[in-house]
């Protein structure tokens, strides 16, 4: 127990937490701070990283070590020894935040089921990259959802939801950082409601026309190429949606250019889409169908990330048109 006595139904629940990245740490910490009985933390195995290929612990493991929580790092979730250990922990409920896909033998083990925190207002944006796609699609609102895991990914009955606005200039990274805190609060509310028996799960097919669902598939390098033959608004949202990772990509002087932040300018012109203009000092912009995209924060292949003025101080483009 995280407290000496169980003062509430929530504190008496035996909870196993599953997660790996920083996004999940906020949720685990919120549960710990709420006095939840975390009987086990399951996270990814340590992996070699960096030039020295030193074993690196996940963000969740680092937190769990700091809090002296029981840690499990299975290579395979169907490993008999791991399943035996999981059974012995006698969890009432499992909580999953930014972890891998679970086999049914794992998610169906606790008597109260397994709760997942997802970064969208389900059933919209099911999939691996819900924050990215909401920003790419120019959504003015997104949210977080807690739901019960079942066979099909992100389709289980909804428990609780919380919506919040996306500002017109926010990047995926900025939305991510706000969402992890909002999601952590919602997760604690969900566990409290489960413990009190006051929650009423809602089947997703009752909430929306299934033919009108937007999806959030995993992003790959080929999905990150900017098409300058689009409107400034579409391209601006695309750049925001891929920032800071994996990053929107283009070419400058036959080198890969990654764009982290930009601003749009709507203006009629006769230039070919993709034409590049610079004053050599503070301005670097690409022509699009209805105006220009001004680059603000970028990284050229072989160089570090920097603001455009810093970049232009040490770089002279051979393909950009010099303007006053």
FENVEN-V24358 format. One record per backbone hydrogen bond with DSSP energy under -0.5 kcal/mol. NH is the residue of the N-H (numbers start at 1). CO is the residue of the C=O. E is the energy in kcal/mol with one decimal. If there is no record, write none. Layout:
# FENVEN-V24358
NH&CO&E  NH&CO&E
This chain:
# FENVEN-V24358
7&5&-1.0  12&8&-1.0  12&9&-0.5  13&9&-0.7  13&10&-0.8  15&13&-0.7  15&37&-2.7  16&93&-1.7  17&40&-2.7  18&95&-3.0  19&42&-2.0  20&97&-0.6  20&98&-1.1  21&98&-0.6  24&21&-1.1  25&21&-0.9  25&22&-0.6  26&22&-1.1  27&23&-0.6  28&24&-2.3  29&25&-2.9  30&26&-1.9  31&27&-2.1  32&28&-2.4  33&29&-3.0  34&30&-1.4  35&32&-1.7  36&31&-2.4  37&10&-0.5  37&13&-0.7  38&36&-1.2  39&15&-2.2  39&37&-1.0  40&15&-1.0  41&70&-2.8  42&17&-3.2  43&41&-0.5  43&72&-2.2  47&56&-2.1  49&54&-1.8  53&50&-1.3  54&49&-1.3  56&47&-2.9  59&20&-0.5  60&20&-2.1  62&58&-2.3  63&59&-1.9  64&60&-2.7  65&61&-2.8  66&62&-1.8  67&63&-1.8  68&65&-1.3  69&64&-2.8  72&41&-2.9  79&76&-1.3  83&79&-2.6  84&80&-2.2  85&81&-2.1  86&82&-2.6  87&83&-2.3  88&84&-2.1  89&85&-1.2  90&86&-0.5  90&87&-1.3  91&86&-0.5  92&14&-2.6  93&14&-1.8  94&113&-1.8  95&16&-2.9  96&115&-3.3  97&18&-2.8  98&117&-0.5  106&103&-1.6  107&103&-2.2  108&104&-2.4  109&106&-1.5  111&91&-0.6  112&92&-2.4  113&110&-1.2  115&94&-3.4  116&147&-3.0  117&96&-2.2  118&116&-0.6  118&145&-3.0  120&118&-1.3  122&120&-1.3  124&121&-1.8  125&214&-2.7  126&123&-0.6  126&214&-0.8  129&216&-2.3  133&129&-2.1  134&130&-1.7  135&131&-2.0  136&132&-2.9  137&133&-2.2  138&135&-1.8  139&134&-2.5  142&164&-2.6  144&162&-2.3  145&118&-2.3  146&160&-2.7  147&116&-2.1  148&157&-2.4  149&114&-2.6  155&152&-1.4  158&202&-3.0  159&146&-3.5  160&146&-0.9  162&144&-2.1  164&142&-2.3  166&140&-2.4  167&165&-0.5  170&167&-1.0  172&240&-2.3  172&243&-0.6  173&243&-2.1  175&171&-2.3  176&172&-2.9  177&173&-1.9  178&174&-1.6  179&175&-3.0  180&176&-2.2  181&177&-0.6  182&178&-2.0  183&179&-3.4  184&180&-1.5  185&181&-1.8  186&182&-2.1  187&183&-2.4  188&184&-1.8  189&185&-1.9  190&186&-2.1  191&187&-2.5  192&188&-2.3  193&189&-2.2  194&190&-2.5  195&191&-2.5  196&192&-1.9  197&193&-0.8  197&194&-0.7  198&193&-2.3  199&193&-0.7  201&199&-0.5  202&158&-2.5  206&203&-1.6  207&204&-2.0  208&204&-0.7  210&208&-0.5  212&209&-2.5  213&210&-0.8  216&126&-2.9  223&220&-1.9  224&221&-1.6  226&249&-3.0  228&226&-0.8  230&228&-0.7  235&231&-2.2  236&232&-2.7  237&233&-2.3  238&234&-1.9  239&235&-2.5  240&236&-2.3  241&237&-2.6  242&238&-1.1  243&240&-1.1  247&242&-2.1  248&259&-1.2  249&224&-3.2  250&257&-2.2  252&255&-2.4  255&252&-1.4  257&250&-2.5  258&256&-0.5  258&299&-2.9  259&248&-2.7  259&257&-0.5  260&258&-0.5  260&297&-2.7  261&297&-1.7  263&294&-1.9  265&292&-2.6  267&265&-0.7  267&290&-1.6  274&287&-3.1  275&272&-2.1  277&285&-2.8  278&321&-2.4  279&283&-1.3  280&283&-0.7  285&277&-2.8  286&293&-2.3  287&275&-2.7  288&291&-2.9  289&228&-0.5  289&230&-1.7  291&288&-1.0  292&265&-2.8  293&286&-2.5  294&263&-3.1  294&292&-0.5  295&284&-2.8  295&293&-0.5  296&261&-2.6  297&261&-1.8  298&306&-2.6  299&258&-2.2  301&256&-2.6  303&300&-2.8  306&298&-2.9  308&296&-2.0  311&307&-2.3  312&308&-2.7  313&309&-1.2  314&310&-0.7  314&311&-1.0  315&312&-0.6  317&315&-0.5  321&276&-3.2  322&320&-0.5  323&278&-3.0
